[in-house]
C-alpha cells in the first residue's frame, strides 16, 4: 500500500498586543457596555411602565422619540395619565398626537392634566381644542380650574390703578365705587376671546353708565344692588373668554358736588361774558363821545369862521348904505344885553363878539 504523506498543519499569525492596549480596549468596551445598559435600562423601564399601564408604547417608538429630540419620559407619563383617567374611552389620544404637540412647543403634560380636570368636572373639552388653546399661549389648566372654581376680579384693577370708578348721578353728586366681578372661563371662546382686562373695562363702563342714569345719588346708596343687576343684564361678557357670574358693589363713597361746581363755573363764565359786553358798550360810548366832541369842535370852528365874517359884512353894509349908525348901535345894545343875560345865568363864556365898522 502506498503511504499518504503527512501534511503540515496551517499556522495563523498571532496578533501580539501590548498590555496597555489590551487594558484600553477593555476600558472602552466596559464603558460602551455601561452606556448601552443604561440606555436599555431607561427604555426598558419606560416600556414596562407603559405596558403595565395599558399605554402600549413600544421600545422602537421610544428610541425614535430620542432620535426626534422628544423626551420619552414626558410622552409616556402623559399617555399613562390619559389612559388611567379614562380619557381614551371618549376620544382618541394617540402617541403621535402627543409627539406632534411636544415638537410644536406645547406643554403635553399640562394639556393632559387639563383634560383630566375637565373630564372630572363634566366640562366639554377634547384634545384638539385643548392643544390649540395651549399653543395659542393660554394656560389651559388654569382656564379649566377657573371654569370649575370661579375667579374674583377687582374693578378697577388695583395693580393698574389705586383709584375708583367715578360717576355723577342725575343730581350732580359724584359717587366713587369699587366692584368685585366673579367670572368663570368660557372654554368655547377661549381662543380669540377678549382677556380679563376687557371684562374689567366693560364692567367699569357699565357701572359709570348705570350711576349716571340714576336720578339721585341717594337712590344708589340705598340700593347698590340695582346697579349690579343693571350692569349684569348688559351682556358684557360677549366675545370674551369669561362668563360673568355676578357683579358686587364692594364700596361706594360720596364725592364732590359736581353739579354745583359746574353751575358756579357757568355763573362765573356768564359774569365774565357780561363784563366783557359791558366793557364793549363802555368803549363804544367813549368812542361815540369822542366823536361828538370832535363834531362840537368842528361846529365851533364853523361858528368862529362865521363870526369872523360879521364885521366885514357890517362894514360892507355901511359902505353900501344898507346900515345906518343908529342901526349899528342898536345891534351893539342887543349884543350887550345878550352878554349880560348870559353872565347872570352863569352860562360862562360870552357868545357875542366885538364888531367894528
C-alpha positions in Angstrom: 0.0 0.0 0.0 1.2 3.5 -0.8 1.7 5.6 2.2 0.0 9.1 2.4 2.5 11.7 3.0 1.9 13.6 6.2 0.7 17.3 5.8 2.0 20.0 7.9 -0.7 21.9 10.0 -1.6 25.5 8.8 -0.3 28.1 11.1 -2.1 31.6 11.5 -0.2 34.7 12.6 -1.0 35.7 16.1 -1.5 39.5 16.7 0.6 40.4 19.6 -0.9 43.3 21.7 0.8 45.2 24.4 -0.7 45.0 27.9 -1.5 48.8 27.8 -3.5 48.4 24.6 -5.4 45.5 25.9 -6.3 47.5 29.0 -7.5 50.5 27.0 -9.7 48.2 24.8 -11.1 46.6 27.9 -12.0 50.0 29.5 -13.6 51.2 26.3 -15.6 48.0 26.0 -16.7 48.3 29.6 -17.8 52.0 29.2 -19.7 51.1 26.0 -21.4 48.3 27.8 -22.4 50.6 30.6 -23.8 53.1 28.2 -25.8 50.5 26.3 -27.0 49.0 29.5 -28.1 52.4 30.8 -30.0 53.2 27.6 -31.5 49.8 27.6 -32.5 50.1 31.3 -34.1 53.5 30.6 -36.1 52.4 27.7 -36.9 49.1 29.4 -38.3 51.0 32.4 -40.4 53.2 30.3 -41.6 50.3 28.2 -42.5 48.3 31.2 -44.4 51.2 32.7 -46.4 51.7 29.5 -47.2 48.1 29.2 -48.5 47.6 32.7 -50.5 50.9 32.5 -52.1 49.9 29.2 -50.4 52.7 27.2 -48.7 50.2 24.9 -45.7 52.3 23.7 -43.2 50.0 22.0 -39.4 50.2 22.6 -38.8 51.1 19.0 -41.1 54.1 19.4 -39.3 55.2 22.5 -35.9 55.1 20.7 -37.4 57.1 17.8 -38.6 59.7 20.2 -35.0 60.2 21.3 -33.9 60.5 17.7 -36.5 63.2 17.1 -35.4 65.0 20.2 -38.5 64.2 22.2 -38.4 63.5 25.9 -39.9 60.0 26.0 -40.5 60.2 29.8 -43.0 63.1 29.3 -44.8 61.3 26.5 -45.0 58.0 28.4 -46.2 59.8 31.6 -48.8 61.8 29.8 -50.1 58.8 27.9 -50.3 56.8 31.2 -52.3 59.6 32.8 -54.7 59.8 29.9 -55.3 56.0 29.9 -55.6 55.7 33.6 -58.1 58.7 33.7 -60.2 57.0 31.1 -59.8 59.8 28.5 -59.1 57.4 25.7 -62.5 55.9 26.2 -64.2 59.1 25.0 -61.8 60.5 22.3 -58.5 59.0 21.0 -55.2 60.4 22.2 -52.6 58.8 20.1 -48.8 58.8 20.8 -48.3 60.6 17.5 -50.6 63.4 18.7 -48.6 63.7 21.9 -45.3 63.8 20.0 -46.6 66.4 17.5 -47.8 68.7 20.3 -44.4 68.3 22.0 -42.5 69.2 18.9 -44.8 72.2 18.3 -43.7 73.7 21.6 -46.7 72.8 23.6 -46.9 71.6 27.2 -48.1 68.0 26.7 -48.4 67.1 30.4 -50.3 70.3 31.2 -52.8 69.7 28.4 -53.4 66.1 29.5 -54.0 67.3 33.1 -56.4 69.9 31.9 -58.3 67.2 30.0 -58.5 65.1 33.2 -59.8 68.0 35.2 -62.4 68.9 32.6 -63.5 65.2 32.4 -63.9 65.0 36.1 -65.9 68.3 36.2 -68.0 67.1 33.2 -66.8 70.1 31.0 -66.9 69.5 27.3 -63.3 69.6 26.2 -61.4 67.4 23.7 -57.7 67.0 22.8 -57.7 69.2 19.7 -59.3 72.2 21.5 -57.1 71.9 24.5 -54.0 71.6 22.3 -55.0 74.6 20.2 -55.6 76.7 23.4 -52.2 75.7 24.8 -50.4 76.5 21.5 -52.2 79.9 21.5 -50.4 80.8 24.7 -53.3 80.4 27.1 -52.9 78.4 30.3 -55.4 75.7 29.6 -55.1 74.1 33.0 -55.7 77.4 34.8 -58.7 78.0 32.4 -60.3 74.7 33.4 -59.7 75.4 37.1 -61.3 78.9 36.7 -64.2 77.2 35.0 -64.7 74.9 37.9 -63.8 77.4 40.6 -64.8 80.9 39.5 -62.3 83.7 40.0 -62.9 87.1 41.6 -61.6 90.2 39.8 -61.4 93.7 41.3 -62.8 96.6 39.3 -60.9 98.8 38.9 -57.8 96.6 38.8 -55.6 97.6 41.9 -52.5 96.6 40.1 -53.1 99.1 37.4 -54.6 102.0 39.4 -55.4 102.7 43.1 -58.4 104.9 42.2 -62.1 104.2 42.0 -64.9 104.3 39.4 -66.0 107.9 39.5 -69.5 108.6 38.2 -72.0 111.5 38.6 -75.7 110.9 39.4 -78.5 112.9 37.9 -78.5 115.4 40.8 -74.8 116.3 40.2 -73.4 114.4 43.2 -70.2 112.4 42.4 -70.0 108.8 43.6 -66.8 106.7 43.9 -67.4 103.0 43.6 -65.4 99.8 43.7 -66.7 96.5 42.5 -65.8 92.8 42.5 -66.6 90.7 39.5 -66.9 86.9 39.7 -66.1 85.2 36.4 -65.7 81.7 35.1 -63.8 80.6 32.0 -65.8 80.2 28.8 -63.9 77.4 27.1 -65.7 77.7 23.8 -64.5 81.3 23.4 -61.1 80.9 25.0 -59.4 81.1 21.6 -59.8 84.6 20.2 -61.9 85.9 23.1 -61.1 89.1 25.0 -59.0 88.8 28.1 -59.6 89.8 31.7 -58.7 93.5 31.1 -61.6 93.8 28.6 -64.0 92.5 31.2 -62.8 94.9 33.8 -63.1 97.8 31.4 -66.6 96.9 30.3 -67.8 96.4 33.9 -66.3 99.8 34.8 -68.1 101.5 31.9 -71.4 99.8 32.8 -71.2 100.9 36.4 -70.5 104.5 35.4 -73.3 104.5 32.9 -75.8 103.0 35.4 -74.9 105.6 38.1 -75.2 108.4 35.6 -78.7 107.3 34.6 -79.9 107.4 38.2 -81.9 110.4 39.2 -80.3 110.9 42.7 -77.2 109.7 44.4 -79.4 108.7 47.4 -81.1 106.0 45.3 -77.7 104.5 44.5 -76.7 104.5 48.2 -80.0 102.9 49.2 -79.9 100.1 46.7 -76.5 99.5 45.2 -77.7 96.1 44.1 -79.8 97.8 41.4 -76.6 99.0 39.8 -75.2 95.4 39.9 -78.3 93.9 38.3 -78.4 96.6 35.6 -74.8 96.1 34.6 -75.2 92.3 34.8 -78.0 92.4 32.3 -75.9 94.4 29.7 -74.3 91.2 28.4 -70.8 92.5 28.9 -69.2 89.1 28.5 -69.9 88.9 24.8 -66.8 88.0 22.7 -64.7 87.5 25.9 -63.0 84.4 27.4 -65.1 84.7 30.5 -68.7 84.3 31.7 -69.7 86.9 34.3 -71.3 85.1 37.3 -72.0 88.1 39.5 -71.1 91.8 40.0 -71.0 93.1 43.5 -70.5 96.7 44.6 -67.8 96.3 47.3 -67.6 100.0 48.3 -69.2 103.3 47.3 -68.4 106.8 48.7 -69.9 110.2 48.1 -67.5 112.6 46.3 -67.9 116.3 45.3 -71.0 118.2 44.2 -70.1 118.3 40.6 -73.4 119.9 39.6 -73.0 122.8 42.0 -69.4 123.3 40.9 -70.4 123.3 37.3 -73.2 125.8 38.0 -70.7 128.1 39.8 -68.3 127.8 36.9 -71.1 128.6 34.5 -72.1 131.6 36.6 -68.5 132.8 36.6 -68.3 132.4 32.9 -71.6 134.3 32.4 -70.4 137.1 34.6 -67.2 137.4 32.6 -69.2 137.5 29.4 -71.5 140.2 30.8 -68.4 142.2 32.0 -66.9 141.9 28.5 -70.1 143.1 26.9 -70.4 146.0 29.3 -66.8 146.9 28.6 -67.5 146.8 25.0 -70.5 149.1 25.4 -68.5 151.5 27.5 -65.7 151.6 25.0 -68.3 152.2 22.2 -69.9 155.0 24.3 -66.5 156.6 24.9 -65.7 156.4 21.2 -69.0 158.0 20.4 -68.4 160.7 23.0 -65.0 161.5 21.4 -66.8 161.6 18.0 -69.3 164.1 19.4 -66.6 166.2 20.9 -64.8 166.3 17.6 -68.1 167.4 15.9 -68.6 170.1 18.5 -65.1 171.4 17.9 -65.8 171.3 14.2 -69.1 173.2 14.6 -67.4 175.8 16.9 -64.8 176.3 14.2 -67.6 177.0 11.8 -69.2 179.4 14.2 -65.9 181.3 14.7 -65.4 181.3 11.0 -68.9 182.7 10.5 -68.5 185.3 13.3 -65.3 186.5 11.6 -67.4 187.5 8.6 -69.8 189.6 10.7 -67.5 192.8 10.9 -66.8 192.6 7.2 -70.5 192.3 6.4 -71.2 195.4 8.7 -68.5 197.4 7.0 -69.9 196.5 3.6 -73.4 197.5 4.8 -72.0 200.9 5.9 -70.3 201.5 2.6 -73.4 200.3 0.7 -75.8 202.4 2.7 -77.8 199.4 3.9 -76.9 200.0 7.6 -77.0 203.3 9.4 -75.3 204.4 12.6 -78.4 204.1 14.7 -78.9 200.6 13.4 -75.3 199.7 14.3 -75.7 201.0 17.9 -79.0 199.1 18.3 -77.2 195.9 17.2 -74.5 196.6 19.8 -77.1 197.1 22.5 -78.7 193.8 21.6 -75.4 192.0 21.9 -74.6 193.7 25.2 -78.0 192.7 26.6 -77.4 189.2 25.5 -74.0 189.0 27.1 -75.4 190.4 30.4 -78.2 187.8 30.4 -75.6 185.1 29.8 -73.5 186.4 32.7 -76.4 186.5 35.0 -77.5 183.0 34.0 -73.9 181.8 34.7 -73.5 180.1 31.3 -69.9 181.2 31.3 -68.4 182.1 28.0 -69.9 185.1 26.2 -71.5 184.4 22.9 -71.1 187.8 21.4 -68.1 189.1 19.5 -66.7 192.5 19.1 -67.8 194.1 15.9 -66.2 197.0 14.2 -67.0 199.3 11.4 
